[in-house]
Amino acid sequence: MKATGIVRRIDDLGRVVIPKEIRRTMRIREGDPLEIYTDAGGEVIFKKYSPIGEMASFAGQYAEALGTSTKLSVIICDRDHCVAAAGISKKEVLERRITPVLEEIMEQRRTVSYEKSENHLALEGVDRNILIAVPIIVSGDVTGAVVLLSNETSEKYEESDLKIAAVAACFLGKQMEE
């Protein structure tokens, strides 16, 4: 654990303010759910909660099915990191942070499609461009995205790939609502 040197007091309602610098660095936005952990040593730990992360193994199976049917690399992300992948080295992408480009796509709640020649990276440190990105919406809130990536063998997507990605995002969203 890394010390920040920042100290905050709990107010009379039991609240504590997380400093803006930490919220910005950790990508914690207003309304984001946080899990609270404690340990025997008296530590209280706040961790960003990811509903998609809770179903990572299921998302991984879904990514495999998508990759097989589209012949493209697939990643499924929460609002911050890649949680599942297919058609690309999992070591290379799992737990990588999403790029501001993908974050903006999710914020705007829009489906996008690009040509391979356009430079729109999905994950930091991974040289794969977004071909299709569809936000996953749960109870009106964006919780992640289904992203089809360019790879060595596929530089284009089919119109059916766009529809399959949209169905996947909708299905994952419905699964998280239950």
ROTI-606118 format. One line per field, with one value per residue: residue number from 0; residue in one letter; x, y, z of N, C-alpha, C, O in turn. Coordinates in steps of 0.02 Angstrom, whole numbers, plus 50000, padded with zeros to 5 digits. Layout:
i = (NUM  ...)
aa = (A  ...)
nu = (X  ...)
nv = (Y  ...)
nw = (Z  ...)
cau = (X  ...)
cav = (Y  ...)
caw = (Z  ...)
cu = (X  ...)
cv = (Y  ...)
cw = (Z  ...)
ou = (X  ...)
ov = (Y  ...)
ow = (Z  ...)
END
This chain:
i = (0  1  2  3  4  5  6  7  8  9  10  11  12  13  14  15  16  17  18  19  20  21  22  23  24  25  26  27  28  29  30  31  32  33  34  35  36  37  38  39  40  41  42  43  44  45  46  47  48  49  50  51  52  53  54  55  56  57  58  59  60  61  62  63  64  65  66  67  68  69  70  71  72  73  74  75  76  77  78  79  80  81  82  83  84  85  86  87  88  89  90  91  92  93  94  95  96  97  98  99  100  101  102  103  104  105  106  107  108  109  110  111  112  113  114  115  116  117  118  119  120  121  122  123  124  125  126  127  128  129  130  131  132  133  134  135  136  137  138  139  140  141  142  143  144  145  146  147  148  149  150  151  152  153  154  155  156  157  158  159  160  161  162  163  164  165  166  167  168  169  170  171  172  173  174  175  176  177)
aa = (M  K  A  T  G  I  V  R  R  I  D  D  L  G  R  V  V  I  P  K  E  I  R  R  T  M  R  I  R  E  G  D  P  L  E  I  Y  T  D  A  G  G  E  V  I  F  K  K  Y  S  P  I  G  E  M  A  S  F  A  G  Q  Y  A  E  A  L  G  T  S  T  K  L  S  V  I  I  C  D  R  D  H  C  V  A  A  A  G  I  S  K  K  E  V  L  E  R  R  I  T  P  V  L  E  E  I  M  E  Q  R  R  T  V  S  Y  E  K  S  E  N  H  L  A  L  E  G  V  D  R  N  I  L  I  A  V  P  I  I  V  S  G  D  V  T  G  A  V  V  L  L  S  N  E  T  S  E  K  Y  E  E  S  D  L  K  I  A  A  V  A  A  C  F  L  G  K  Q  M  E  E)
nu = (50043  50024  50074  49995  50011  49910  49786  49625  49478  49338  49171  49026  48924  48982  49055  49192  49306  49371  49518  49531  49641  49674  49553  49551  49669  49640  49529  49400  49235  49099  48966  49014  49020  49094  49184  49202  49330  49397  49531  49616  49713  49660  49646  49556  49495  49458  49390  49366  49212  49167  49042  49051  49174  49142  49082  49180  49229  49118  49104  49223  49199  49097  49166  49254  49161  49113  49232  49258  49148  49158  49287  49376  49481  49430  49383  49320  49272  49271  49231  49359  49462  49521  49429  49403  49451  49478  49555  49671  49821  49794  49875  49933  49830  49732  49676  49733  49729  49595  49595  49586  49509  49422  49359  49291  49202  49119  49068  48992  48895  48880  48880  49020  49110  49257  49377  49520  49630  49616  49675  49636  49658  49617  49663  49785  49954  49937  49946  49828  49693  49529  49393  49256  49155  49047  48948  48910  48763  48686  48542  48523  48648  48815  48923  49030  49111  49094  49216  49277  49427  49557  49661  49801  49752  49625  49566  49455  49282  49127  48957  48873  48954  48949  48816  48817  48906  48831  48721  48787  48832  48710  48655  48749  48730  48596  48614  48685  48592  48510)
nv = (49942  50113  50262  50422  50538  50623  50681  50662  50714  50633  50684  50745  50667  50550  50550  50555  50649  50612  50663  50774  50755  50620  50560  50596  50534  50399  50384  50403  50443  50556  50476  50348  50178  50116  49986  49933  49881  49800  49762  49656  49734  49859  49937  50027  50005  50072  50021  50030  49978  49855  49801  49724  49665  49575  49475  49420  49294  49245  49348  49329  49206  49247  49340  49253  49181  49287  49325  49209  49206  49328  49336  49429  49518  49532  49634  49656  49782  49867  50025  50067  49970  49828  49681  49557  49455  49401  49319  49388  49409  49371  49404  49518  49613  49605  49689  49808  49985  50081  50189  50371  50393  50282  50296  50417  50378  50292  50384  50466  50378  50308  50206  50164  50154  50119  50136  50031  50108  50222  50296  50242  50195  50069  50023  50070  50062  49956  49910  49909  49950  50020  49946  49929  49992  49972  50038  49966  49964  49979  49982  50115  50172  50188  50053  49993  49925  49838  49790  49777  49738  49786  49670  49568  49491  49539  49685  49754  49772  49683  49726  49647  49617  49734  49732  49614  49649  49749  49676  49594  49688  49734  49615  49582  49692  49670  49551  49596  49674  49586)
nw = (50000  49964  50039  50043  50111  50139  50248  50312  50400  50477  50454  50549  50499  50465  50349  50233  50139  49983  49914  49772  49685  49704  49666  49531  49483  49509  49435  49489  49488  49519  49599  49574  49624  49775  49853  50020  50123  50267  50381  50500  50556  50572  50459  50335  50178  50023  49873  49699  49635  49520  49422  49307  49323  49423  49352  49271  49222  49153  49060  48992  48928  48844  48767  48700  48620  48541  48475  48401  48314  48246  48199  48245  48362  48530  48666  48830  48934  49093  49168  49181  49158  49060  49069  49012  48873  48702  48565  48571  48661  48826  48935  48886  48885  48993  49136  49094  49078  49009  48864  48849  48734  48723  48844  48823  48722  48795  48889  48806  48772  48651  48504  48409  48255  48166  48033  48000  47969  48041  48190  48337  48486  48607  48731  48851  48806  48719  48555  48466  48365  48388  48310  48322  48451  48585  48710  48871  48954  49109  49198  49158  49177  49115  49115  49057  48909  48754  48643  48481  48405  48290  48201  48147  48042  48013  47951  47932  47972  47968  47930  48003  48113  48187  48231  48306  48410  48471  48517  48607  48703  48751  48802  48904  48986  49027  49099  49208  49271  49333)
cau = (50000  50065  50050  49989  50027  49849  49746  49558  49437  49269  49125  48976  48880  49022  49083  49262  49316  49429  49545  49522  49700  49667  49495  49572  49719  49608  49470  49340  49189  49040  48917  49045  49015  49156  49179  49240  49362  49434  49572  49627  49759  49625  49645  49495  49517  49406  49408  49313  49172  49153  48994  49076  49228  49110  49063  49236  49234  49064  49122  49276  49167  49061  49217  49276  49109  49114  49293  49250  49098  49176  49357  49412  49499  49376  49395  49263  49302  49229  49243  49430  49510  49499  49414  49399  49478  49483  49588  49729  49853  49763  49928  49946  49775  49692  49691  49760  49683  49567  49620  49536  49465  49369  49321  49246  49149  49072  49036  48943  48844  48868  48915  49063  49147  49312  49418  49584  49679  49608  49713  49595  49678  49569  49697  49851  50009  49920  49943  49771  49643  49458  49352  49188  49148  48977  48943  48866  48721  48650  48496  48533  48718  48866  48967  49086  49103  49116  49258  49308  49490  49592  49716  49842  49714  49563  49573  49389  49227  49066  48899  48847  48996  48923  48755  48835  48934  48776  48682  48829  48831  48642  48648  48789  48695  48538  48638  48707  48533  48476)
cav = (50000  50173  50319  50484  50595  50663  50661  50692  50698  50610  50735  50721  50618  50491  50556  50576  50674  50586  50722  50778  50726  50547  50542  50603  50482  50334  50388  50396  50496  50564  50423  50282  50136  50094  49932  49949  49823  49812  49706  49650  49788  49923  49974  50031  50011  50085  49994  50041  49918  49844  49747  49680  49626  49521  49421  49417  49230  49242  49396  49297  49157  49284  49368  49197  49168  49343  49320  49154  49222  49387  49330  49488  49518  49560  49648  49682  49826  49906  50095  50083  49918  49769  49625  49495  49462  49342  49334  49430  49383  49396  49436  49584  49661  49604  49740  49869  50042  50103  50254  50424  50386  50234  50327  50466  50340  50270  50443  50490  50326  50297  50153  50192  50108  50153  50097  50014  50161  50274  50279  50248  50140  50055  50012  50101  50016  49901  49939  49883  50002  50005  49943  49940  49997  49980  50042  49921  50007  49942  50026  50184  50193  50153  50015  49966  49923  49781  49822  49734  49770  49765  49623  49558  49460  49574  49757  49784  49736  49674  49758  49599  49623  49791  49709  49564  49685  49784  49625  49573  49740  49734  49554  49588  49740  49637  49503  49632  49701  49533)
caw = (50000  49957  50078  50005  50153  50146  50306  50312  50459  50464  50479  50596  50465  50449  50282  50224  50071  49946  49879  49699  49651  49707  49623  49461  49468  49512  49392  49529  49469  49562  49590  49566  49685  49805  49902  50080  50154  50328  50400  50573  50577  50578  50397  50296  50109  49974  49807  49650  49623  49449  49411  49253  49354  49461  49307  49223  49188  49104  49007  48954  48884  48793  48722  48658  48570  48494  48434  48354  48262  48206  48177  48267  48432  48570  48737  48868  48984  49138  49154  49190  49138  49022  49114  48974  48805  48658  48501  48586  48721  48888  48974  48857  48892  49054  49187  49065  49081  48945  48842  48850  48676  48741  48899  48792  48687  48846  48918  48758  48764  48580  48469  48358  48212  48132  47986  48031  47957  48092  48250  48398  48530  48660  48795  48857  48796  48673  48488  48428  48356  48394  48249  48346  48523  48606  48783  48908  48997  49160  49235  49137  49188  49076  49159  49020  48837  48713  48592  48431  48387  48229  48212  48087  47987  47999  47954  47923  48004  47929  47961  48053  48173  48224  48264  48357  48467  48504  48552  48664  48754  48779  48841  48965  49028  49057  49147  49268  49303  49371)
cu = (50045  50034  50047  50009  49968  49809  49679  49521  49368  49223  49072  48926  48918  49053  49156  49269  49378  49456  49540  49580  49695  49609  49514  49620  49686  49544  49405  49296  49133  48990  48948  49037  49085  49142  49223  49265  49394  49479  49584  49673  49726  49623  49576  49517  49456  49431  49350  49278  49157  49104  49017  49132  49201  49093  49117  49240  49179  49079  49177  49248  49130  49109  49243  49226  49107  49174  49288  49203  49119  49245  49398  49433  49445  49401  49329  49293  49249  49247  49317  49479  49478  49488  49409  49424  49477  49516  49649  49758  49822  49814  49940  49892  49737  49720  49726  49707  49657  49597  49566  49487  49407  49327  49271  49188  49096  49033  48980  48889  48828  48907  48957  49093  49198  49343  49485  49634  49674  49641  49673  49610  49628  49603  49766  49905  49995  49907  49890  49717  49572  49428  49280  49190  49075  48975  48895  48829  48680  48607  48509  48604  48765  48913  49027  49073  49125  49154  49286  49369  49516  49644  49752  49802  49651  49573  49507  49338  49170  49009  48869  48888  48970  48860  48769  48864  48879  48734  48722  48826  48762  48633  48687  48757  48635  48559  48658  48648  48500  48514)
cv = (50062  50231  50381  50545  50641  50636  50698  50671  50675  50664  50703  50672  50555  50492  50576  50596  50642  50644  50716  50745  50650  50525  50545  50547  50413  50330  50374  50456  50500  50508  50353  50242  50116  50038  49952  49885  49845  49752  49708  49705  49856  49964  49972  50047  50021  50060  50007  49975  49914  49786  49698  49637  49567  49461  49412  49350  49222  49289  49366  49245  49192  49314  49314  49183  49224  49339  49266  49173  49282  49382  49392  49478  49556  49575  49672  49720  49851  49979  50114  50034  49865  49712  49558  49507  49396  49363  49378  49403  49414  49430  49507  49635  49661  49652  49802  49924  50059  50172  50308  50420  50339  50262  50378  50432  50318  50329  50468  50439  50312  50238  50185  50136  50148  50106  50084  50071  50217  50251  50293  50188  50132  50051  50045  50047  49957  49932  49905  49937  49976  50001  49959  49944  50012  49983  49990  49965  49963  49991  50100  50210  50154  50118  49987  49967  49856  49813  49768  49772  49745  49713  49612  49532  49498  49649  49793  49743  49731  49710  49712  49602  49680  49770  49659  49598  49721  49735  49603  49624  49741  49673  49558  49637  49709  49586  49536  49662  49649  49516)
cw = (50000  49997  50034  50045  50165  50205  50301  50375  50436  50493  50523  50566  50445  50380  50284  50151  50041  49904  49802  49661  49649  49664  49550  49441  49464  49469  49430  49514  49520  49547  49582  49631  49709  49854  49960  50112  50219  50341  50475  50599  50582  50515  50365  50225  50064  49907  49760  49637  49548  49441  49357  49280  49393  49416  49252  49187  49136  49045  48962  48905  48827  48743  48674  48603  48519  48447  48382  48298  48219  48174  48194  48340  48470  48640  48767  48927  49032  49124  49158  49159  49094  49071  49079  48904  48768  48593  48509  48651  48784  48933  48951  48875  48958  49106  49160  49069  49011  48928  48850  48791  48694  48798  48872  48755  48738  48875  48872  48744  48691  48553  48415  48316  48173  48080  48020  48024  48008  48157  48313  48442  48587  48729  48794  48849  48751  48604  48445  48425  48366  48324  48268  48423  48540  48682  48811  48958  49044  49200  49220  49146  49143  49124  49123  48946  48809  48654  48546  48405  48320  48248  48146  48028  47968  48007  47948  47963  47955  47965  48015  48118  48218  48263  48318  48419  48506  48544  48614  48720  48789  48824  48907  49013  49063  49110  49213  49305  49348  49434)
ou = (50097  49974  50091  50024  49975  49799  49678  49531  49343  49232  49072  48890  48891  49076  49179  49242  49432  49419  49544  49569  49711  49615  49495  49611  49703  49510  49362  49315  49121  48974  48911  49045  49129  49093  49275  49225  49415  49466  49566  49671  49760  49602  49541  49552  49408  49487  49292  49310  49138  49122  49003  49138  49234  49089  49100  49254  49191  49068  49177  49270  49131  49096  49254  49244  49100  49167  49310  49216  49100  49261  49450  49407  49418  49436  49289  49333  49190  49276  49336  49531  49417  49532  49412  49419  49475  49507  49677  49721  49824  49798  49956  49906  49712  49780  49746  49647  49693  49620  49507  49430  49349  49266  49214  49131  49036  48973  48927  48841  48770  48962  48933  49101  49184  49335  49505  49675  49721  49636  49674  49578  49601  49574  49800  49902  50037  49863  49906  49699  49558  49436  49246  49224  49045  48996  48845  48859  48645  48634  48505  48618  48757  48941  49072  49031  49168  49127  49316  49364  49500  49668  49735  49816  49627  49586  49503  49352  49165  49013  48843  48861  48971  48852  48737  48847  48881  48713  48693  48818  48759  48605  48660  48756  48624  48524  48648  48652  48465  48493)
ov = (50062  50245  50393  50597  50693  50576  50758  50615  50696  50686  50643  50638  50511  50441  50609  50564  50645  50671  50662  50711  50618  50475  50501  50516  50372  50279  50337  50513  50454  50495  50304  50269  50101  50041  49983  49839  49903  49697  49756  49720  49905  50022  49921  50095  49983  50075  49997  49923  49963  49729  49639  49578  49515  49404  49398  49349  49195  49271  49377  49241  49170  49314  49327  49174  49211  49349  49274  49158  49285  49419  49405  49435  49605  49534  49705  49693  49855  49993  50170  50055  49859  49697  49505  49563  49342  49420  49403  49375  49475  49480  49551  49695  49714  49654  49846  49910  50051  50208  50291  50441  50356  50252  50380  50456  50323  50325  50489  50453  50306  50223  50229  50080  50204  50046  50122  50081  50256  50192  50349  50136  50181  50074  50046  49995  49913  49973  49875  49966  49917  50047  49998  49905  50059  49936  49973  49999  49917  50037  50142  50266  50093  50150  49960  50005  49822  49856  49719  49830  49690  49712  49642  49550  49491  49674  49853  49687  49769  49722  49736  49590  49674  49788  49659  49578  49723  49750  49593  49605  49749  49679  49541  49627  49721  49578  49508  49675  49667  49472)
ow = (50032  49990  49993  50016  50198  50211  50289  50400  50384  50549  50535  50603  50412  50356  50331  50106  50071  49863  49774  49611  49599  49628  49511  49388  49421  49468  49407  49525  49559  49489  49582  49685  49669  49892  49951  50126  50226  50316  50509  50659  50596  50517  50368  50212  50068  49886  49777  49628  49517  49452  49361  49263  49397  49439  49194  49127  49082  48987  48902  48848  48770  48683  48615  48545  48459  48387  48325  48239  48160  48127  48163  48375  48446  48670  48734  48965  49016  49071  49141  49134  49090  49111  49112  48878  48798  48570  48460  48692  48794  48965  48991  48880  48978  49118  49198  49064  48962  48972  48856  48797  48681  48800  48896  48758  48725  48885  48896  48707  48672  48578  48379  48339  48150  48084  48064  48068  48017  48176  48339  48435  48612  48779  48743  48881  48744  48596  48393  48476  48354  48284  48233  48455  48512  48716  48780  49000  49022  49231  49265  49124  49135  49169  49155  48922  48837  48620  48569  48386  48298  48305  48096  47971  47912  48062  47957  47984  47908  48026  48066  48172  48279  48322  48371  48475  48568  48600  48668  48778  48850  48879  48959  49074  49123  49160  49267  49365  49396  49472)
END
